[in-house]
Amino acid sequence: MRSPHHHSPRNGDATPPPHHHHHRQYQSTVSVQKLRRFNWLILLLRLAAFCFALASSIFTVTNSRGPSSPHWYDFEALRYVFAANAMVALYSLSESGASVWEILKNATLFPEAFQLWFDFSHDQVFAYILMSAVSAGTALARTLKGSDTCTVSSAFCIQSDIAIALGFAAFLFLAFSSLLSGFRVVCFLINGSRFPH
């Protein structure tokens, strides 16, 4: 006689096979790995922006050839280039520290929503500031090439061009960082997480 508690499984009673749990765990592991790679990419971009912005600042502030030659601080556009790159260098360095924290701890330095919006908004602001400074510097460089300044002190103009070019490279890396931080904000708004699952 059959026990009243024993019955053959029907279609609706079948329990899910145990490998489904492993599949979900595998998906979670893949998401974590993708997030780590994504964070490493952001860190590399921020370090690159820091290096180029710092180099631009150094090239600008050391662009003096003696009392009789032009000085970088005599030109408003070059002062703007120096200030913008110095700010971006400091910002990129602090953001690199936050990225290292996120890679090591697998969590944002500040609450996630605040961190994502902070990164995206400040990336945008500093990118615009740096682009404006580089544009002003480029206009000045063109003006100098048509004047006697570059004839008297060609080294001054060459170093100014290098500083402006380095600032433009810093802007490009900061702009790419801004795209990735914007992507994280969109993912957070859609999924409630800074990276798609």
ABEGO torsion letter per residue (X at the ends): XBBAABBBBBAAABBBBAAAAAAAAAAAAAAAAAAAAAAAAAAAAAAAAAAAAAAAAAAAAABBAEAABBBAAABAAAAAAAAAAAAAAAAAAAAAAAAAAAAAAGBBABBAAAAAAAAAAAAAAAAAAAAAAAAAAAAAAAAAAABAAAAABAAAAAAAAAAAAAAAAAAAAAAAAAAAAAAAAAAAAAAGBABBX
